[in-house]
Amino acid sequence: MNEHPKAHSLLKEIRGLTGVACADAGGSVTEQAGSFDADTFCAVGVVAGAQLESVGDVLAAGKLRRWYVVSDTFTVWVTHRDDGLVVATGPAAKNPEPTSKALSRR
């Protein structure tokens, strides 16, 4: 069974994160650490993930596992799991891929 990592552990282990939340498949937050609107970010993660999954289906790209968005001021990372998702936030990242990979391994 795939368990969500603990939000507090991720916040401490992965440098540069300001918030982490674990949510069930419907986007309901089950755990959070740090200062951010976890409910909103997890809901957006579910809705945007569904749209990205549809695009992936059209392209035959396989199952959506992780994605991120970088703005001028912050980054949001989303990792999809069989039983839910992990959403993390942090400052604008020049290279968000290493953090994305680290979140998906835990």
C-alpha positions in Angstrom: 0.0 0.0 0.0 1.3 3.4 -0.9 1.4 5.8 2.1 1.6 9.5 1.9 4.9 10.9 3.3 4.6 13.0 6.4 4.2 16.7 5.4 6.4 17.8 8.3 9.2 15.4 7.3 9.1 16.6 3.7 9.2 20.3 4.8 12.3 19.6 6.8 14.0 17.2 4.4 13.6 19.1 1.1 15.4 22.4 1.0 13.5 25.5 -0.1 9.9 24.3 0.5 7.6 26.7 2.4 4.5 24.4 2.6 3.6 20.8 2.0 0.2 19.1 2.1 -1.0 15.6 1.6 -4.5 15.0 0.3 -6.8 12.2 -0.7 -7.8 11.6 -4.3 -10.6 14.1 -4.0 -8.3 16.9 -2.9 -9.3 16.9 0.8 -6.3 17.7 2.9 -5.2 15.0 5.3 -2.1 16.6 6.6 -0.2 19.9 6.1 2.9 21.7 7.3 4.1 25.2 6.6 2.2 28.4 5.9 0.0 28.2 2.8 -3.6 27.7 1.7 -3.4 23.9 1.5 -7.1 23.4 0.8 -7.0 25.6 -2.3 -3.7 24.3 -3.6 -4.8 20.6 -3.2 -8.2 21.4 -4.9 -6.3 23.0 -7.8 -3.9 20.1 -7.9 -6.9 17.7 -8.5 -8.7 19.8 -11.1 -5.5 20.7 -13.0 -4.3 17.2 -12.7 -7.5 15.9 -14.4 -7.0 18.3 -17.3 -3.3 17.3 -17.7 -4.3 13.7 -17.5 -6.8 14.3 -20.4 -4.0 15.9 -22.5 -1.7 13.0 -21.6 -4.4 10.5 -22.8 -4.6 12.3 -26.2 -0.9 12.1 -26.5 -0.7 8.6 -25.2 1.8 9.9 -22.7 0.9 7.5 -19.9 -0.2 8.1 -16.3 0.3 11.5 -14.8 2.7 11.3 -11.9 4.1 14.8 -11.2 4.0 18.3 -12.5 4.9 21.8 -11.4 4.2 25.5 -12.2 6.8 28.3 -11.7 5.7 31.9 -11.5 7.7 35.0 -10.9 7.3 34.7 -7.2 6.6 31.0 -6.3 6.6 27.4 -7.4 4.0 24.8 -6.9 4.9 21.1 -7.2 2.2 18.3 -7.4 2.9 14.6 -7.1 0.0 12.3 -7.9 -0.2 8.9 -6.1 -2.6 6.0 -6.3 -4.3 7.2 -3.1 -4.1 10.9 -3.4 -1.5 13.7 -4.0 1.2 15.7 -2.4 1.4 19.5 -3.0 4.3 21.6 -2.1 5.1 25.3 -2.4 8.2 27.4 -2.4 9.9 30.4 -3.9 10.3 30.7 -7.7 12.7 27.9 -8.7 15.2 28.3 -11.5 15.3 24.5 -11.8 12.2 22.9 -10.2 12.9 19.3 -11.5 15.2 18.1 -8.6 12.5 19.1 -6.1 9.8 17.4 -8.1 11.9 14.2 -8.3 12.6 14.4 -4.5 8.9 14.7 -3.7 8.0 11.8 -5.9 10.5 9.5 -4.3 9.2 10.0 -0.8 
